[in-house]
Amino acid sequence: MSRSTPDPEVLFVGGTGRSGSTLLAGLIGDLPGAVDAGEIRFLWQRGLLERRLCACGVRVPECPFWSAVLTRAYPRGLPDPDAVHAALTRRTRLRRVPVWLWRAAPPDPGLLGQILPSLYAAIAATAGARVVVDNSKLPTYAALLATVLPAPPRVVHLVRDPRAAAYSWMHVTRLPDGGPALVMEQRGVLRSALLWTVWNGVLEALWRGRPGYLRVTYEGLADDPAAVVAGIAAHAGLTTPPQARPPSALSHAVAGNPHRLQRRRVIIRRDDRWRRGLGRPAGLAVSLLALPLLRRYGYPVRPPR
């Protein structure tokens, strides 16, 4: 695409799944000058290869928004989605974390260095936005974006009590997006707790101390969404209306929680069912595995019942 198009800012929502990131990204994407594009790292796999639904209800390859984005980004032809997905997988595996943390120079992004900048610029241009909200969450993908984009993304680090996240991962959630799976991925409490500790710890290690880093909590978002969104808006240089409301505009978020496919407004409130439903042994196991970060993020080791 033409490089006369101004380079957008990318606001990256990082953290772990089942933390309210789809809701948060939608709230930010409703702000003037911003667009919620969903989990952009999954565009190639879930959007183009598996042909899942865009949040607008149309399969991604037929969605007018994404068709316009891809035509603008790649006027000479769409890159091979299989090759892009494979390259993303190789460079963002969690076992490559030491490479991102300790190498003096970032790894060579290969073909992704040419493919990704055009994609983000095209998303912004097609939406008429200055800030692209990317809800990809994975810390190594944020690190990759910092090496290929003209300016590193601003990171909003979203944290939720790991016991609440573990309880959510245990439950069956229908996935009506037309993909090969009928339900969202489930994880046991031990794997959920380990990934919570690793993902949050790595994201913080990579970004804490940078000017573009801001940490917020699911609990704060649920209790006072207006205050959290206003803080993020100030962080990203966006204007915010007096009150934050559930996302209302037609979205083209790719991948993410199936709530993105809903057309009705949702009530924003804290989900604390885990306090009764998780069980004491499972809660204790999660607390022990997440202990290195539990108190750092302000969560009690023994939460009140």
N, C-alpha and C positions, 0 to 999 in steps of 0.2 A: 504494500500500500504506500501511498505518498507519505514521505516523512515531513511534509509541510503540516500535517496534522499534529497539533500540540500533544506531547506525551502526557498521558493521564497520570494521576496519582493512584496508587493501589493501596486500599485499606484491607489488610489481611486479618481475618478472624481466625485465631489459632487456639488450640486446646485439644480436648478429646471429644468424641461423640457423646450424645445424650446429655449435652450441657446447655441446650437452648440456643445453639449457634444459628440455627435456621431462622428462629424468631428474631434474634439480634440483628442478623444480616438484613432481614426484611425491614426492620425498623430503621436501620441506617440508610438502606436503599430508598426509603420513602422521603428522605431529606432532599431539599432542592440541591441539584448539582451532583447527586450520587445515583448509582445504579447497582442493584443487587444482582449479580450474575450467577450466584450459587457457588457450587464447589467446582471451580473451573478446571482443576486437575483431572476431574472425571469427564470432561467434555468429550475426550477422544474415545474412551472406553464405553461409558454408560450412555453418552449422548449419541455418538456417531456409529460405533460398532454394535452396540446392543439396542440402539434406536429407542431408548426410553423416553418418557414424556418430559417435555419442558414444563415448567410451572404453569404456563398458559394453557396446558391441556393438549398440545399438539406434539407429536414426536419430533425430537430435536432436528433431524435432517429436513423435515418439512416445515419447521417453525419459521415464519417470515423474519423474525428478529435474528435468529441464528444463521439463517441463510444469507441475510444481508451482511452480518458480521463476517462470515467466512469468505464471502465474495470480496468484501472490502479488504480483508486481511491478506488474502492470497489470490490476487487477480490472475496469476498465471496457472492456477490450479491448486486444489486442496492437497496438502501433504497427506501421505499415507497414514491413516489413523492407527493402523497396527504398529507401524514403525515409531510413531510419536508415543503411543502408549507404552511400548517396550522401552523406549529411551527414558521416559518418565519413571517407570518402575525401577530401572537399573540405578538411576541417580538419586532416588528418594527413599530407598530401603532404609529401615532403621539401623541396620548393621553398618551403614555407611556414616553413621553419626560421628565416629572418631575422625573421619576424613574432614567433615565440616567443622569440627571443633578445634582440631589441632594442626591442620595443614597451614603452612604459611600463606599459600596461594589457594584460592578456591579451585575445585576440580573443573576441568574443561567441560562446558555444557554440551559440546557437540552441536548437532543440528538444532537443539532446543534454543540455542542462542540466536538463531535466525527466526524460529517459528513463534516463540512466545511473545516477544515485544510487539510484533504486528497484531497478534490476537488481542492483547489488552488495549492497544490503541484503537483497534477497530470496534471493540465493545463500547468504549467511551464515545467514539465518534457516532456510532449508530444510535446510541441512546441519548446523545446530546448531553453527556455528563462529563464532569471534571474528575470525579472520584469513582473508581471501580471497586466495588466491595466483593472480595473473594473469600468465600467461606470454606476454603479447602482444609483448614485446620492443621494439616501435617507439618511439623516443624522443619523437616528437611526440604519440603516443597517451598516453604517461605525462604529458606536459605538459597535454594536454586533461583528463585525470583530475584533475590538481591544481587545475584551475579549476572543476570541477563537483562534486567530492565534498566532503563536510563537512570532511574532513581530507585533505591531500595524501598520496598513497601513499608508503610506504617503498620504496626502490628497491634491489634487489640487482643490481648490474652484473656480468654474467657475461662474461668475456673468454676467448677461445681463441686460440692461435697462428694468425695469419691464413693461414699456409701450410697448416696442417691443415684449416682451414675451407674454403679454396679446393679442396683435394683432395677433400673430402667433397662439395662442390657439383658437382664434375665427374662424379660417379658416378650411375648410375641406381639409384634406390630405389623399389621398388614401393609404390604407395599404395592399400591395400585398404579405403578408407573410404567407397566408394560414390559418390564425387564424379565430375565429368566427366573428370578426368585420371586416367590409370592409373599414372603415376609422379610423384614429387615434382619440383618445379621444379629445373632445372639452370642453373648459371651458369658462364660462362667465368672463368678466373683473374683477368683484368683487372677485370671488373665486380665479382667477389667482393671483390677487394682494395680497390677504391674504396668499395664499400658498407661494408666492415668499418671503414675509416678514418672515413667520414662518420658512420655510426650510432654508433660508439663515441665519437667526438669530440663529437658533438652531445649524446649522453646525459650525458657527463661535464660538458660546459659548462652543461647545464641543472640538474644535480643535485649535482655535487661541491661540498663545503663545507656542504651542508644536513645537519641532524642525521639525516635518514632515509636517507642514502646509504651503501652498503657495496659494495666491489668484491671479487669473488672470481674465481678462474680455473678453467677446465675442468681443467687439469692438476692443480691442487690438489684439486679435487673427485674426480677419478679416482684419485689417489694416496692420499687420506685423506678419504673422504666423511664419516666421523663428525666430524672436526674442523671441516670446512666447514659441515656442517649445524648443529653446535652453535653456531658463531659466528653463523649466520643466525638461529637460534632466540633467542639472546640479543639480537640486533639487533631482533627483532620481539616480544620479550616472551613467547616460547613456551617450553614445557618440552620437553626432548629426552631420548629413551631413551639408555642407555649406548652403544649402537652404532647407526650409521645403516645401514640395510639397503635393498635395492631396494624400491620401492613394492609394497605387498602388498594393500592394501584395494581394493575395487571402486571404480574412479574414474569420474567423469563429466566428464573433461576434454574440452573441445570444441576441435577442431583441434590441430595439433601433429604431431610425429614419429609415424609409424605404430607405433613401439614402445609407444605408450600403449594400443594395442589388444591387446597380448599378455597372456596369462593366466599365463604362467610367469615365475618369477623370472629376472632377468638378472644376469650377473656384472659388477660395476663394475670396469673396468680401462681404462687409457689406450690409445687407439687411435693408434698412431704409424706406421701404414702409409704415411703421406704422405712420410716421410723417404726411402723408397726409391722410391715411386711417383710423386711429383709431377714430378720431373725438375729438373735444375739451372737451365735457362733460365726455366721457369715460376716456380720458387722465387725466383730473383733478381728477376723482375718484381714478384712479390707483395711481396717485402721492400722494394723501392724505393717502391712505391705506399703501403705501410703504414708507411714509415719514421717519419713524425711521431709515431706512437704506439707503435711497436714496442719501443723501448727503455724508454719510459715504463712499459710494462706488464711489463717484465722479460724480454723475448724477445731473444735474440741476433740480430744482423743476419745472421750466417752460422751457422745451427744445425749442431751436429755430425751427421754422417751416422749 
